[in-house]
Amino acid sequence: MASTPYSPFRTLTLNPEPKPAFSSRTTSLLSFLSTRRNFSVRSQSHVDLSPEIAARLRLDQPTQSFTPLEPAAEAVVGPAVAFVPPPQRARKNVLLFYCEEMTDLASRVVAQSDAIELRSISWKKFEDGFPNLFITNAHEIRGQHVAFLASFSSPQVIFEQLSIIYALPRLFISSFTVVLPFFPTGSYERMEDEGDVATAFTLARILSNIPISRGGPTSLVIFDIHALQERFYFGDSVLPCFESAVPLLKSRLQKLPDSDNISIAFPDDGAWKRFHKQLQHFPVIVCNKVREGEQRIVRIKEGDPRGRHVVIVDDLVQSGSTLIECQKVLAAHGAAKISAYVTHGIFPNRSWERFIYNNGVGPENRLSHFWITDSCQLTVDEVKNLPPFEIISLSGAIANALQI
C-alpha cells in the first residue's frame, strides 16, 4: 500500500452547505445594527485562502451596511450580566434589660419586634439600703447586642441603674445602647447667678464615661431633651441619639374627626423653636409670657385661634400652670376646642389632678384631649383611663432606635 506523501499543507474539506460565519449572538447584534446607516462590519479570516475557497465560504463579501451609534465605536459582544439587588440589612437581635419602673414599657417594646428579647436583673437591697444587684445569666450575653431601658425619675434610683449601666459593657458584649426616654435634669435650672450648679452637665458627664464595649462607644437614646444646648454636654466617649415623639403626635392628630381644623399653639418661644419645623404644615399660634407687676401673664403673640381645635404642644409639664394660662387665653380668643400634648408628663405632687374633667363644658374649663407619652411611667400608672389623658406609647420608636 502506497503511503501518502507528506504535504506541509492541511487538506480542507468543504461542506455543501457551509455553517454560518457568525454565532447566533453575533447575528442578533448585526440584526440590531442593520437599522443604522453606512456601518460596515467585515469578517476577516486568519489564513490566506484561494479565491475559489473564499467564494465558497462567502467570507470575502461584506455584510449589510449599518448606522453606527454616535460617536462611532467598535461593536463588542459580551456575556449577559444579571442585575443583583443589594441585600437588605439584617436586623439586630437585641437583649433588652430594664429597670423595675420600666417593666410595662419594656414589654411593649418587645411586642413591637421579634428581634428583641427581654432579659432580667435582680433588684434587691442590702440591710444598709445600698443596692444588691445581680445580672441573670450574664455569661450568655457575650457577643450579643445589649440594651438597657432606664428611668431616672428620682435621685434615689439613679445610682443603682448607673451601676448596671457601667457593668453591662464589661461583659464582652458586641454593642451597648442605653435608652433614657426622659433626661430629667435641667428642667428647672436657670444659670443666672454665680454659684448656680448645672446638674444636667454633671449627669451628662457621668453618662459620657460609660465603659466602651467590644463594639465601641455606647449609644444613648433620649427623646425631646428639654434644653437644646444640653446635647453639647456629652463627651466623645458616648454617642447621643436625640429622638422626638412629635411624629407620634402627628399620627394621632390625623385620626381625629376634625383633623382638617387643627391649629398648633406653642406656649412660649422656646417651644416654637423646638417643634415648629416638625409641625409647619399646621396653622401656628405662638404665645408668650409678659410680666405685669408680680404676675406673669400669657398672651397671644401670633396666630388666630377662632373656631379652631387648638393643640398646645410642649416638651414637658411640671405644675401645669403655663398650660392652664395658655388654655384660658386661647378660649378667650374664640378657640372651639383645646387639647394639649407633652412628651414628658412629670406632674410632681399629683399636679395632674388640675386637668381632670370637672362640671365645665366649655374650652375654658376643660381640655378635650391631653396626650402624654409613657416616658414617665409613674405618671402613666396614675393617669391612665382618666379623661382627658391619653397615652401615646414610645415602644415602636424605641424598637426602631434599637436597630440603628
C-alpha positions, 0 to 999 in steps of 0.5 A: 500500500502506497503511503501518502506523501507528506504535504506541509499543507492541511487538506480542507474539506468543504461542506455543501452547505457551509455553517454560518460565519457568525454565532447566533449572538453575533447575528442578533447584534448585526440584526440590531445594527442593520437599522443604522446607516453606512456601518460596515462590519467585515469578517476577516479570516486568519489564513490566506485562502484561494479565491475559489475557497473564499467564494465558497465560504462567502467570507470575502463579501461584506455584510449589510451596511449599518448606522453606527451609534454616535460617536462611532465605536467598535461593536463588542459582544459580551456575556449577559450580566444579571442585575443583583439587588443589594441585600437588605440589612439584617436586623439586630437581635437585641437583649433588652434589660430594664429597670423595675419602673420600666417593666410595662414599657419594656414589654411593649417594646418587645411586642413591637419586634421579634428581634428583641428579647427581654432579659432580667436583673435582680433588684434587691437591697442590702440591710444598709439600703445600698443596692444588691444587684445581680445580672441573670445569666450574664455569661450568655450575653457575650457577643450579643447586642445589649440594651438597657431601658432606664428611668431616672425619675428620682435621685434615689434610683439613679445610682443603682441603674448607673451601676448596671449601666457601667457593668453591662459593657464589661461583659464582652458584649458586641454593642451597648445602647442605653435608652433614657426616654426622659433626661430629667435634669435641667428642667428647672435650672436657670444659670443666672447667678454665680454659684448656680450648679448645672446638674444636667452637665454633671449627669451628662458627664457621668453618662459620657464615661460609660465603659466602651464595649467590644463594639465601641462607644455606647449609644444613648437614646433620649427623646425631646431633651428639654434644653437644646444646648444640653446635647453639647454636654456629652463627651466623645466617649458616648454617642447621643441619639436625640429622638422626638415623639412629635411624629407620634403626635402627628399620627394621632392628630390625623385620626381625629374627626376634625383633623382638617381644623387643627391649629398648633399653639406653642406656649412660649418661644422656646417651644416654637423653636423646638417643634415648629419645623416638625409641625409647619404644615399646621396653622401656628399660634405662638404665645408668650409670657409678659410680666405685669407687676408680680404676675406673669401673664400669657398672651397671644403673640401670633396666630388666630385661634377662632373656631379652631381645635387648638393643640398646645404642644410642649416638651414637658409639664411640671405644675401645669400652670403655663398650660392652664394660662395658655388654655384660658387665653386661647378660649378667650380668643374664640378657640372651639376646642383645646387639647394639649400634648407633652412628651414628658408628663412629670406632674410632681405632687399629683399636679395632674389632678388640675386637668381632670374633667370637672362640671365645665363644658366649655374650652375654658374649663376643660381640655378635650384631649391631653396626650402624654407619652409613657416616658414617665411611667409613674405618671402613666400608672396614675393617669391612665383611663382618666379623661382627658389623658391619653397615652401615646406609647414610645415602644415602636420608636424605641424598637426602631432606635434599637436597630440603628 
